[in-house]
Amino acid sequence: MAVEEEGLRIFQSVRIKIGELKNLPSYPGPNKMRDCYCTVNLDQEEVFRTKIVEKSLCPFYGEDFYCEIPRSFRHLSFYIFDRDVFRRDSIIGKVAILKEDLQKYHNRDTWFQVQHVDADSEVQGKVHLELRLSEVITDTGAICHKLATRVLECQGLPIVNGQCDPYATVTLLGPSRSEVKKTKVKKKTNNPQFEEVFYFEVTRPCSYSKKSHFEIEEDEVDKMEIRVDLWNASNLKFGDEFLGERRIPLKVLRQASSYEAWYFLLPRDNGKSIKCDDLGSLRLNVVYTEDHVFSSEYYSPLRDLLLKSSDVEPVSASAAHVLGEVCREKQEAAIPLVRLFLHYGKIVPFISAIANAEVNRTQDPNTIFRGNSLTSKCIDETMKLAGMHYLQVTLKPIIDEICEVHKPCEVDPVKLKDGESLETNKENLRQYVDRIFNVITKSGMSCPTVMCDIFFSLRESAAKRFQGDQDVRYTAVSSFIFLRFFAPAILSPNLFQLSPHHPDPQTSRTLTLISKTIQTLGSLSKSKSASFKETFMASFFDYFNEQKYADAVKNFLDLISSSGRRDHKSIEQPILLKEGFMIKRAQGRKRFGMKNFKKRWFRLTNHEFTYQKSKGDHPLCSIPIENILAAEKLEEESFKMKNMFQVIQPERALYIQANNCVEAKDWIDILTKVSQCNQKRLTVYHPSAYLNGHWLCCKISSENASGCTPCTGGLPANIQLVIDGDRETERIYFLFNTYMSKLEKMQEACGSRSVYDGPEEEEYSTFLIDDPQETYKTLRQIISAVRNLEQEHAQYKRDKFKKTKYGSQEHPIGDKSFQSYIRQQSEISAHSI
């Protein structure tokens, strides 16, 4: 979900690795230990929660989280909680990173000190104020000055203990005076509309004079300020909760008699000393990206250059291959390249071309595709994108069972726990391996077509290159499907969306042993037991030394790497796409209010959308996918509830509230994708509910009236591969621009090789250049396209800088990112002059 901004779409995303906590304060009880978990928050809105690690003051999480961010935010925050079985979980502390500081920690492990949480640390949101100073002539002819302070509205106030009933106090502060006034309380909203004006007498009346009274009282006015405090009206005995404040000196009225602006709210400046107890530290790795994407025509030159890569001879001279050469890590290049080629349906010819070139450079069939080359990384990324639902069908049921049942499977005699039997453990592990092996080798018909086409190409290239080796056609494919797909998914199911969290230590050990065994079974090596370093694993593997296992692997590899092997629509079993608790309300009920909103477990497959009371219960309602006419956001004002969306059916709409903004976006996206090809999909919808006899959005009284707003559209029907081609091209432009110096070095290397055939400079030897002239030609085209896009971005920034007002709703006073942006633009302007 992108933010539209004058011909530009802005996408925000964040990838977080939550490592571990260390040195937490001990619990004030006899055992000292804590049961802690960590949440990821956009400001205060929770979007992810780790597992609970019990009885530890240095808990390890090892969890990864990725999300597209659908709204603006100021802080990326991490709250550390201690679970309490009998009372509300207690907050130990938090780590809060300002949005503009995220780049400082980009993609590197960093330890952050855990800070105390109190009312001042939780301040967020902004307030819209107007000040007006005017001369008033009284009935007696005297002049006084009155200040009108107008509190218009606030946005994004914090929610305290699940509620927000805000009001504002307005105080005139000056030498020896303090006068306070208060707005009305606004119930159940963190975006209150106040629209209240308060008047303060700034100077005392005096006799009328033609001299400007402003000049006479200027010093006195300059010493005054208005303070606006936001509070949450609480029923608790502790009093109302502080939400934030803003102080505005009246000297802002020197230039004009009125002043209107948006302000970020700030903590209190009351001189309190900040607690400095050591609350421990949290290790994080954060990758925040913000893509500024132009309309499609801007990217045509670069995109066309990339998409013809598979036709360039040699492929090492293509734009896509050049990107892999200049990037610091092949993975950097592989991610946007694969997504771009998948979007335009050219992934198979591209991977076939680079794989064939790599095979021709390989001397030993035993090392085929074993390195971290561009080919390997591109195939890894393609399998991860195209094969996610394939993994759900094959592995998820057994992985879920392993995580829930906790059967002992340790086969290392040294690590056996008291009371465990080695033979029983071996049998438990053997049964799990057998079940997973069978489900994999019998899943050939479910393997995605794009993966099968790639495997067919790998098999053909390898067999042609090493004609004397009968097994190479198998090992070329097994090195990917087993070594880089199934084995890593078993080892780390949380990274492949097979489980929500990193497994506990015992389960993780079981999965490690299964993964090692499956990897060895799939490798088809002649001496399999010798491939284990540990003697206990070699002993355990004796169970699987029968020929039937090797035959099953070969039959499976033959099936997934043969051309035209099956009908694409042969798979009819339901694929689970998403599930989780949400709150729902059906349209058409007689009474309105919270009692009609109920918590339910929702489940979406490629066949139907259902909900039930709890996970595993019989569905209370089932909506066939073909009956979903649209899935769209529902405006907050409909029920005074955030993160709501609607699933529109022929008879009615189902109104649903997700847990947070990220979850709401995910559900809307996947419901839209899975229903995209429905023949009766709507083109317009009502963004608000039908209440009290009319639609709140357009005020039309007919319940059957056509919608008043265009539906979200233009998404591909393939639920696996929904990709924005322009966004991926923008990311590739960014990489080329980042590594521009390497592109120029590569140009020099091409020139050097063309005119000089002797030993080359060391800095040039890292580049793979088969045809210097063809590569030089491609480099020239890349650099030209990248510089043109760079100029467009620079022009956009200059235009935006001219139009943007500091103090506007988009850039309130106190917006540090905009202040930094102003400094940058001023420096650029000065440099240009």
Protein Blocks (a to p, Z undefined) as FASTA:
>chain_A
ZZdeehiacddddddddfbdehiacdfbfkopacddddddehjacfbdcdddehiabdcf
kpacddddfbdcfbdcdddddddfkbccddfbdcdddfklmmmmgoiacddddddddfkl
mggcdddddddddddddfkopacdddddddfbdehiaceehiacdddddddddehiacdd
dddddehiabdcfkpacdddfbdcddddfbdfklmmmmmmmmpccddddddddfbfnbpa
dfbdcdddfklmmmpmbdcdddddddddehpacdfbdebjadddddddddddddfklmmm
mmmmmmmmmmpccfklpmklmmmmmpmblklmmmmmmmmmmmnopmmmmmmmmmmmmmmm
pmblklgokbccfklmmmmmmmmmmmmmmmmmmmmmmmmmmmmnopafbfbfklpcehia
fklmmmmmmmmmmmmmmmmmmmmmmpcfklmmmmmmmmmmmmmmmmmlmklmmmmmmmmm
mmmmmmmmmmmmmlnopafbdcdfklmmmmmmmmmmmmmmmnopablmlmpmblklmmmm
mmmmpfklmmmmmmmmmmmmcghkbcfklpmbdcdfbgcddddddehiabgcjklpccdd
ddddfkbccddfbehiacfbdcdfklpnbdcdddfklnopghiacdddfkbccddddfbl
klmmmmmmmmmmmmmmpmklcfbdcfbdceehiafklopablkbccfbdcdehiafblkl
gccfklmmmmmmmmmmmmmmmmmmmmmmmmmmmmocbdcdfklmmpccfblmlmmmmmmm
mmmmmmmmmmmmmmmmmmmmmmpcghiaklcghiaklmmmmmmmmmmmmmmZZ
